[in-house]
């Protein structure tokens, strides 16, 4: 009688284990989605402000807060709380992504073909340097994206500041998705690029 009880219990345990394994194998893992910022051409919103093919632009350094130096896309929660989603990530390094997109945007806005990125090669001598400190680049999935940045247009050596300020931009999301958040953040970088482009154009009048 004792042998039958033990055998029956073992059968129940084995059956439960099979069910658990079947459930695990049948359930697919969430897919990770990778994003990069869009430049103004990709957004379909390039409006040239000048034609300055003779100048050279040096972009950088562009810096971001330590809280954003991670692969997960950041979303703002309540107050100063952030959330980082494991399944929505940046395809590359955010600092470099912002730098590259700003270079593309400014080149298109100003008709500039020679754009270098910090640190540039010794033979590249920019007419203007664009230095950006991003203070905030995030948003709420059910709200808006926000970009806050200090920026400077400097001379060749980066010693004389020719223009600059702190700028804050906000952009409502098209829908409650990470794709919409990245698009809104790209639009904010485009707005910052346009403000800087207007200042550079004014310096060449």
C-alpha positions in Angstrom: 0.0 0.0 0.0 2.8 2.4 0.9 4.5 1.6 -2.5 1.4 2.6 -4.4 1.0 5.9 -2.6 4.6 6.8 -3.4 4.3 5.8 -7.0 1.1 7.8 -7.4 2.8 10.9 -5.8 5.7 10.6 -8.1 3.4 10.5 -11.1 1.6 13.7 -10.0 5.0 15.5 -9.6 6.1 14.4 -13.0 2.9 15.5 -14.6 3.2 19.0 -13.0 6.8 19.3 -14.2 5.7 18.5 -17.7 3.0 21.1 -17.6 5.4 23.8 -16.4 8.0 22.9 -19.0 5.3 22.9 -21.7 4.1 26.4 -20.7 7.7 27.8 -20.7 8.5 26.3 -24.1 5.2 27.5 -25.6 5.6 31.1 -24.3 7.8 33.3 -26.6 10.1 35.9 -25.1 9.3 39.6 -25.7 11.1 41.0 -28.7 13.6 43.8 -28.1 13.1 46.8 -30.4 16.0 49.1 -31.2 15.7 52.8 -32.1 17.9 55.6 -33.4 17.0 59.3 -33.7 15.7 60.6 -37.1 17.3 63.5 -38.9 15.2 66.2 -40.5 15.3 64.6 -43.9 13.9 61.4 -42.5 11.2 63.4 -40.7 10.4 65.1 -44.0 10.8 68.6 -42.5 13.9 70.2 -44.0 13.5 74.0 -44.5 16.9 75.5 -45.5 17.7 78.8 -43.7 20.9 79.6 -45.6 23.4 78.4 -48.3 26.9 78.5 -46.8 28.9 75.9 -48.7 32.2 77.7 -47.9 32.1 77.2 -44.2 33.1 74.1 -42.2 31.1 73.0 -39.1 32.6 71.2 -36.2 29.9 69.4 -34.1 30.8 68.6 -30.5 31.4 67.7 -27.9 27.8 66.8 -27.2 27.2 65.6 -23.7 24.2 64.0 -21.9 23.4 63.3 -18.3 24.8 60.1 -16.7 21.2 58.9 -16.2 20.8 58.7 -20.0 24.1 56.8 -20.6 22.5 53.4 -21.0 21.0 51.4 -23.8 17.4 51.4 -22.5 15.1 54.2 -23.6 14.3 56.5 -20.7 10.7 57.6 -19.9 9.8 60.2 -17.3 7.5 59.0 -14.6 6.4 61.2 -11.6 8.6 64.2 -10.7 12.2 63.1 -10.9 11.5 59.4 -11.4 12.7 57.5 -14.5 11.8 54.2 -16.0 14.1 52.2 -18.3 12.4 49.6 -20.5 14.4 46.4 -21.2 12.7 45.8 -24.5 13.0 49.3 -26.0 16.6 50.2 -26.5 18.9 52.6 -28.4 20.6 51.0 -31.4 23.8 52.8 -30.6 25.3 55.3 -28.1 22.8 58.1 -27.5 25.5 60.9 -27.3 26.9 59.8 -30.7 23.4 59.5 -32.2 22.5 63.1 -31.2 25.9 64.4 -32.5 25.4 62.6 -35.9 21.8 63.8 -36.3 22.7 67.4 -35.4 25.5 67.3 -37.9 23.1 66.0 -40.6 20.4 68.6 -39.7 22.8 71.6 -39.6 24.4 70.5 -42.9 21.0 70.4 -44.6 19.7 73.6 -43.0 22.8 75.6 -43.9 23.9 74.0 -47.2 27.2 72.9 -45.6 29.0 69.9 -47.0 32.0 69.9 -44.7 30.9 68.7 -41.3 33.3 67.2 -38.8 32.6 65.5 -35.5 34.5 66.0 -32.2 37.3 64.9 -31.9 38.1 65.7 -35.5 41.2 65.0 -37.5 44.1 67.5 -37.2 43.7 68.6 -40.8 40.1 69.7 -40.2 39.7 73.3 -39.1 36.1 74.2 -38.5 34.8 77.7 -39.2 32.4 77.3 -36.3 32.1 74.8 -33.5 28.8 73.7 -32.1 29.0 72.6 -28.4 25.9 71.1 -26.8 25.2 70.0 -23.2 21.9 68.1 -23.1 20.3 68.5 -19.7 17.2 66.5 -20.4 15.9 64.3 -23.2 13.0 62.1 -22.2 9.2 62.0 -22.2 6.1 60.3 -20.9 4.5 57.6 -23.1 1.1 59.1 -22.5 2.2 62.8 -22.7 5.0 64.7 -24.3 8.8 64.6 -24.9 11.1 67.3 -23.5 14.5 68.5 -24.6 16.5 70.9 -22.4 20.0 71.9 -23.5 22.7 74.5 -23.2 24.4 75.2 -26.5 27.2 77.4 -27.8 28.4 78.4 -31.3 32.1 79.1 -30.9 35.1 80.1 -33.1 37.6 77.7 -34.6 39.4 77.1 -31.4 36.4 77.0 -29.2 37.6 79.9 -27.1 35.3 82.7 -28.2 31.6 82.2 -27.8 29.7 83.8 -30.6 26.2 82.8 -29.7 24.4 80.5 -27.3 21.7 80.0 -24.6 19.7 77.5 -22.8 16.8 76.1 -24.8 13.8 74.1 -23.7 11.5 72.4 -26.2 8.4 70.3 -25.8 6.6 68.0 -28.3 3.4 66.1 -27.8 3.5 62.4 -28.7 1.5 61.2 -31.7 0.4 58.1 -29.8 1.2 56.2 -26.6 4.2 54.2 -28.0 8.0 54.1 -27.9 8.1 54.7 -31.6 6.1 57.9 -31.1 8.4 59.0 -28.3 11.5 58.6 -30.4 9.9 60.5 -33.3 9.0 63.3 -30.9 12.5 63.4 -29.4 13.9 63.6 -33.0 11.6 66.5 -33.7 13.0 68.3 -30.6 16.6 67.8 -31.8 15.4 69.2 -35.2 14.0 72.3 -33.4 17.3 72.8 -31.5 19.2 72.3 -34.8 17.1 75.0 -36.5 17.7 77.5 -33.7 21.4 77.0 -33.9 21.3 77.2 -37.7 19.6 80.5 -37.6 22.3 81.9 -35.3 25.1 80.6 -37.6 23.3 82.2 -40.6 23.0 85.5 -38.7 26.8 85.4 -38.1 27.4 85.2 -41.8 25.2 88.2 -42.9 
